[in-house]
Amino acid sequence: LGNALEMALFQTQPSLIVLDSNGEEIEVLGSEASPWTIKATLSGGSGALVNPNSTCKFLNGRCTFTDLAVDKMGNGYKLKFSIVYPTEASLPDVESVTFPVGPRPVSIKFTEMPVLQAVGKPFDVEVSLWDMALGAFAAPEIAPTTEVNCELDGVVLEGN
C-alpha cells in the first residue's frame, strides 16, 4: 500500500484481479452494465476507513480502488476485500498484508509576512499549520507540541 498516512489517500491504491483454477486472469466479471463489485473493509489497527462504503467495480478484469484512506495512524492494519455483487458469487474474501499507517502529513504555510524587508534586519512572520491530507488549515488537536525552528537562506525563524 506504499506509505499509508493518516487521513491521506493511499499513494498506491489496491487493484484486484480474479484468477481461474489454471491461474489465468478472468477478464469479464459480470457485464458492462452490471459488473461485479468489491467492498473494502478494515481489520486490525485502531482506526477506520475514511470512506467506510468504499467499493469498486470490475472493468476489463480489474477492480482498482481510488478512495481508500485510514483515519488514524497505527500498526497492524489489514484490508479485507469482499464481493458484494452479485450476491450469489461464492469466492472467498481476501486480505492484504499487514501494513502501518504513519502520521498525518502536515506542513506550514506563511500566512502573513512583510512585503519589503531591510536586509539583515529582524522581521516577523506568521505561519499556520497546513493539513496536507485534507488540503486545509490544520485543526489545533493535530498541531505538534514541540518548538519549531527553521532556517531559510540564512534567516533563522523561531517559534512554537
Backbone bond lengths (Angstrom), bond angles and torsions (degrees), N, CA, C in turn:
res aa  C-N    CA-C-N  psi(-1)  N-CA   C-N-CA  omega(-1)  CA-C   N-CA-C  phi
1 L - - - 1.456 - - 1.518 111.64 -
2 G 1.308 116.42 11.35 1.453 119.20 -179.93 1.514 110.65 68.65
3 N 1.289 116.52 -147.92 1.460 121.96 179.03 1.517 109.06 -95.56
4 A 1.330 117.19 89.71 1.462 120.91 179.02 1.524 108.72 -72.89
5 L 1.324 116.66 131.17 1.459 123.29 179.43 1.523 109.61 -125.94
6 E 1.321 115.06 145.34 1.469 121.63 -178.22 1.526 111.55 -51.20
7 M 1.325 116.60 128.73 1.468 126.70 175.97 1.523 114.29 67.83
8 A 1.326 119.16 -2.59 1.464 121.91 -178.46 1.524 109.60 -99.11
9 L 1.333 116.77 140.38 1.460 120.03 174.57 1.525 108.77 -55.35
10 F 1.334 116.54 140.22 1.463 120.25 177.13 1.520 108.44 -56.44
11 Q 1.322 116.42 133.27 1.460 119.90 178.27 1.524 110.72 -62.93
12 T 1.330 116.53 -35.98 1.459 122.38 175.22 1.521 106.89 -116.58
13 Q 1.320 116.54 108.26 1.457 121.72 -179.67 1.539 109.47 -80.96
14 P 1.341 117.32 142.95 1.459 120.28 179.37 1.525 112.23 -62.52
15 S 1.329 114.53 142.82 1.452 121.97 176.58 1.524 106.58 -132.31
16 L 1.330 116.90 128.43 1.459 121.43 -174.31 1.518 111.84 -117.44
17 I 1.333 115.18 147.09 1.456 122.41 172.28 1.525 107.09 -129.83
18 V 1.328 116.84 162.53 1.457 121.84 175.70 1.525 107.02 -117.39
19 L 1.334 116.06 133.36 1.460 121.78 179.68 1.523 110.03 -107.56
20 D 1.331 115.94 146.51 1.463 119.42 175.33 1.529 109.23 -82.69
21 S 1.322 117.22 -176.30 1.470 121.37 -176.15 1.527 112.96 -65.73
22 N 1.335 117.91 -15.02 1.469 122.08 176.88 1.525 112.12 -96.31
23 G 1.332 116.48 4.37 1.462 119.90 -179.16 1.513 113.60 80.71
24 E 1.320 117.30 12.93 1.465 121.57 179.04 1.525 109.66 -91.56
25 E 1.313 115.52 142.00 1.466 120.64 179.73 1.527 110.60 -69.26
26 I 1.332 115.75 132.94 1.462 121.51 175.28 1.521 107.05 -89.01
27 E 1.339 116.29 118.59 1.461 119.76 -173.43 1.515 114.13 -91.53
28 V 1.327 118.14 -15.24 1.465 120.26 179.76 1.518 107.83 -124.22
29 L 1.313 115.95 115.50 1.465 122.60 177.04 1.520 107.22 -125.61
30 G 1.318 115.60 101.22 1.454 120.24 -173.02 1.512 108.78 85.92
31 S 1.313 115.47 -151.43 1.463 120.67 177.61 1.528 108.32 -127.16
32 E 1.311 115.87 171.85 1.464 119.60 178.27 1.525 110.72 -60.20
33 A 1.335 116.31 -37.63 1.465 120.91 179.97 1.523 112.55 -80.19
34 S 1.327 117.29 -20.34 1.459 120.62 -175.39 1.537 110.36 -143.75
35 P 1.349 116.95 65.50 1.471 119.84 -176.73 1.533 112.28 -75.14
36 W 1.327 115.15 156.67 1.451 120.13 173.39 1.525 108.64 -62.09
37 T 1.332 115.51 147.59 1.463 121.17 -177.20 1.521 109.76 -126.71
38 I 1.329 115.71 138.00 1.470 123.52 179.44 1.527 108.83 -114.62
39 K 1.327 116.15 140.27 1.464 121.53 174.49 1.523 108.78 -112.77
40 A 1.321 116.39 139.43 1.467 122.14 176.29 1.522 109.18 -102.80
41 T 1.314 115.88 135.04 1.461 121.82 173.15 1.519 107.61 -130.43
42 L 1.310 115.65 164.18 1.461 121.28 -176.45 1.517 109.69 -110.08
43 S 1.321 115.80 137.67 1.462 120.00 172.90 1.522 107.86 -130.30
44 G 1.314 116.85 156.80 1.456 120.14 -176.64 1.511 110.58 71.08
45 G 1.317 116.28 174.79 1.455 120.59 -179.69 1.519 111.41 67.55
46 S 1.310 116.12 178.39 1.466 120.52 -176.32 1.523 113.42 -112.05
47 G 1.324 117.09 4.96 1.460 120.05 -177.50 1.512 112.65 -111.14
48 A 1.329 114.60 -163.04 1.464 121.97 -178.96 1.523 108.42 -141.78
49 L 1.322 115.88 164.30 1.461 119.24 173.07 1.520 108.53 -68.78
50 V 1.319 117.09 139.55 1.459 121.32 177.14 1.521 109.66 -60.98
51 N 1.329 116.92 -39.01 1.460 121.95 175.32 1.528 107.64 -112.62
52 P 1.336 118.43 94.19 1.467 120.25 -175.73 1.527 114.05 -69.49
53 N 1.318 118.70 -7.60 1.469 122.66 179.02 1.523 111.80 -108.19
54 S 1.327 116.49 30.02 1.455 120.77 -175.45 1.526 111.45 -72.61
55 T 1.332 115.26 121.30 1.464 121.71 177.32 1.518 109.15 -132.85
56 C 1.317 115.40 162.90 1.464 120.13 170.86 1.513 108.52 -144.15
57 K 1.308 114.88 157.16 1.462 121.72 -177.68 1.523 109.25 -111.11
58 F 1.333 115.44 145.10 1.457 120.12 177.50 1.518 109.97 -72.34
59 L 1.315 115.48 132.40 1.455 123.05 176.53 1.521 106.77 -136.11
60 N 1.316 117.02 120.88 1.470 122.11 -176.37 1.527 111.72 53.90
61 G 1.327 116.12 39.58 1.456 121.06 175.43 1.509 115.76 82.21
62 R 1.315 118.18 4.38 1.463 121.18 -176.67 1.522 110.25 -131.14
63 C 1.318 115.09 141.08 1.464 122.23 177.25 1.525 106.81 -121.35
64 T 1.323 117.80 111.46 1.465 121.77 -176.78 1.519 109.50 -118.11
65 F 1.327 115.05 121.75 1.461 120.66 177.70 1.520 109.67 -75.62
66 T 1.331 115.80 154.26 1.466 120.66 -179.58 1.521 112.89 -128.96
67 D 1.344 117.73 -9.22 1.464 119.16 -169.30 1.530 114.63 -129.87
68 L 1.329 118.17 22.91 1.461 119.12 -176.95 1.525 111.91 -83.51
69 A 1.327 115.33 131.86 1.467 123.76 176.74 1.525 107.36 -156.88
70 V 1.331 116.79 151.28 1.460 122.76 179.43 1.522 108.59 -109.86
71 D 1.340 116.44 141.31 1.465 120.69 -173.32 1.531 115.75 -85.75
72 K 1.325 118.72 -5.84 1.462 119.56 -176.14 1.524 110.45 -145.91
73 M 1.348 116.05 132.85 1.456 118.92 177.93 1.528 109.88 -66.97
74 G 1.324 115.61 154.65 1.458 120.43 178.81 1.516 110.85 159.78
75 N 1.322 115.37 -175.10 1.464 122.12 -177.91 1.518 110.26 -118.24
76 G 1.324 114.86 166.52 1.456 120.93 172.75 1.510 115.71 80.62
77 Y 1.319 118.55 18.57 1.464 121.09 179.34 1.528 110.94 -78.94
78 K 1.330 115.57 148.39 1.464 123.59 171.28 1.524 107.04 -141.69
79 L 1.321 115.18 148.20 1.462 120.77 171.60 1.522 108.42 -101.58
80 K 1.321 116.31 138.82 1.461 121.58 174.48 1.523 107.59 -114.96
81 F 1.320 115.75 133.94 1.453 121.85 -178.59 1.526 109.34 -114.89
82 S 1.330 116.13 126.52 1.464 122.42 -177.10 1.523 109.97 -128.98
83 I 1.321 116.11 140.35 1.467 120.37 174.99 1.521 107.36 -77.00
84 V 1.333 116.25 124.16 1.468 120.72 178.60 1.526 111.88 -108.76
85 Y 1.345 116.55 -14.92 1.456 120.23 174.98 1.518 108.91 -149.62
86 P 1.290 119.57 128.58 1.460 127.50 3.46 1.537 110.67 -76.43
87 T 1.286 115.35 147.96 1.467 120.14 -176.31 1.522 112.35 -65.02
88 E 1.312 117.18 -23.52 1.469 119.42 -179.23 1.533 113.19 -85.87
89 A 1.334 118.85 -1.24 1.473 121.46 177.04 1.526 109.19 -62.19
90 S 1.317 115.64 138.70 1.467 119.04 -173.68 1.525 113.62 -114.57
91 L 1.306 117.61 25.04 1.463 120.01 176.77 1.529 109.72 -79.29
92 P 1.333 117.26 142.75 1.469 119.50 -179.82 1.530 111.76 -72.35
93 D 1.329 115.75 157.66 1.467 121.17 173.32 1.523 108.52 -65.38
94 V 1.319 116.48 154.46 1.475 121.18 174.28 1.522 108.69 -126.03
95 E 1.339 115.11 151.45 1.466 120.42 179.27 1.519 110.20 -120.74
96 S 1.321 114.32 150.58 1.458 120.80 175.26 1.521 109.29 -77.98
97 V 1.300 115.65 173.23 1.458 120.16 169.44 1.526 107.43 -70.71
98 T 1.309 116.33 161.45 1.470 120.91 176.77 1.528 108.84 -69.45
99 F 1.329 116.08 140.13 1.466 119.97 -179.44 1.521 110.13 -142.03
100 P 1.345 116.77 152.55 1.463 120.71 174.90 1.525 110.54 -92.22
101 V 1.315 115.91 158.33 1.461 121.92 172.51 1.529 106.62 -119.28
102 G 1.322 115.97 120.45 1.460 121.79 -177.45 1.519 112.29 -81.16
103 P 1.342 116.11 178.22 1.465 120.52 -178.26 1.525 112.15 -65.59
104 R 1.313 114.34 157.55 1.460 121.10 179.58 1.529 109.55 -60.83
105 P 1.316 118.24 135.02 1.461 120.19 178.90 1.535 110.78 -75.46
106 V 1.307 115.66 122.84 1.458 121.05 178.04 1.524 109.52 -130.82
107 S 1.302 115.95 157.47 1.463 122.65 174.95 1.517 106.84 -145.81
108 I 1.311 116.11 -175.49 1.467 118.80 175.88 1.523 108.82 -115.69
109 K 1.319 114.43 152.49 1.458 121.46 173.70 1.512 107.55 -124.87
110 F 1.311 115.71 135.13 1.457 119.98 174.05 1.521 107.14 -75.40
111 T 1.328 116.64 118.18 1.459 119.94 -177.47 1.521 112.28 -104.01
112 E 1.317 116.50 -17.71 1.467 119.78 176.23 1.517 108.85 -156.26
113 M 1.329 115.57 130.47 1.458 120.87 175.73 1.524 108.63 -160.25
114 P 1.330 116.73 155.11 1.469 119.32 -178.05 1.530 110.96 -65.65
115 V 1.325 114.77 145.16 1.458 120.13 177.86 1.518 109.87 -73.03
116 L 1.319 116.31 -44.33 1.465 121.64 178.10 1.523 108.95 -119.84
117 Q 1.322 116.39 140.31 1.456 120.34 -179.27 1.514 108.58 -145.39
118 A 1.318 116.12 132.84 1.464 120.94 178.52 1.524 109.72 -65.10
119 V 1.324 115.45 140.32 1.461 120.90 179.90 1.525 109.40 -64.57
120 G 1.318 115.60 135.51 1.458 121.21 175.90 1.514 115.20 78.48
121 K 1.304 117.84 4.92 1.468 121.39 179.97 1.525 109.17 -106.47
122 P 1.332 116.79 142.13 1.469 119.33 177.13 1.535 111.34 -64.87
123 F 1.296 115.89 150.64 1.458 120.65 176.18 1.521 109.06 -149.60
124 D 1.326 115.91 160.00 1.452 121.91 -179.35 1.514 110.29 -103.90
125 V 1.310 115.00 144.53 1.457 122.01 172.29 1.520 107.84 -133.01
126 E 1.310 115.00 158.35 1.457 120.18 174.46 1.520 107.59 -117.05
127 V 1.328 115.93 129.97 1.457 120.44 177.31 1.521 108.85 -121.77
128 S 1.307 115.40 153.04 1.464 121.80 176.73 1.516 108.48 -128.42
129 L 1.305 114.71 150.54 1.452 120.56 177.53 1.527 108.96 -78.08
130 W 1.330 116.58 131.00 1.449 123.39 -176.90 1.523 108.93 -112.00
131 D 1.321 117.32 125.89 1.461 123.79 178.18 1.526 107.37 -85.73
132 M 1.330 115.92 103.00 1.458 120.38 -175.88 1.525 111.87 -69.43
133 A 1.328 118.35 -27.50 1.460 121.07 179.37 1.521 111.47 -69.36
134 L 1.328 116.64 -37.87 1.464 120.65 -177.23 1.522 113.20 -99.20
135 G 1.332 117.52 -10.94 1.452 120.71 -179.02 1.519 112.21 65.00
136 A 1.354 115.99 41.93 1.465 121.14 -177.46 1.523 109.24 -152.61
137 F 1.341 115.68 166.88 1.453 118.48 174.68 1.520 108.46 -61.41
138 A 1.320 115.58 140.43 1.460 121.14 -174.15 1.517 111.98 -74.47
139 A 1.320 114.72 144.24 1.463 120.90 173.94 1.526 108.08 -68.81
140 P 1.335 117.76 147.27 1.471 120.71 -176.61 1.527 114.10 -56.39
141 E 1.332 117.98 -30.82 1.470 119.36 -176.11 1.528 113.75 -69.51
142 I 1.332 119.41 -14.25 1.461 118.95 177.30 1.517 112.30 -100.45
143 A 1.330 117.43 0.69 1.462 121.21 -179.80 1.523 110.33 -67.50
144 P 1.337 117.11 139.31 1.462 119.38 176.44 1.527 110.24 -65.93
145 T 1.300 115.64 151.55 1.466 119.90 -178.84 1.520 111.74 -101.27
146 T 1.304 117.88 6.79 1.456 120.64 179.63 1.521 110.12 -99.96
147 E 1.314 115.45 163.30 1.456 121.11 178.52 1.517 109.49 -69.95
148 V 1.329 116.31 142.90 1.452 121.61 -179.95 1.517 108.34 -111.05
149 N 1.327 116.71 127.13 1.456 122.78 175.23 1.518 107.99 -130.52
150 C 1.319 116.91 135.74 1.456 119.07 174.32 1.516 109.01 -146.52
151 E 1.330 115.59 157.79 1.454 120.72 -178.95 1.518 108.41 -125.27
152 L 1.334 116.07 130.09 1.460 121.37 179.08 1.517 109.25 -124.32
153 D 1.311 116.69 116.17 1.455 121.52 177.64 1.517 113.08 46.57
154 G 1.305 117.34 45.92 1.462 121.31 176.70 1.502 115.02 85.48
155 V 1.335 119.14 -7.95 1.456 122.60 177.38 1.517 107.34 -96.98
156 V 1.323 117.10 126.55 1.454 120.88 -178.79 1.509 108.80 -95.82
157 L 1.313 116.78 126.61 1.455 122.77 175.04 1.520 107.44 -105.56
158 E 1.299 117.71 132.00 1.467 120.74 179.43 1.514 109.24 -130.21
159 G 1.309 114.97 149.29 1.457 119.46 177.40 1.501 111.21 171.78
160 N 1.322 115.40 -179.24 1.459 119.02 175.96 1.510 109.20 -148.41
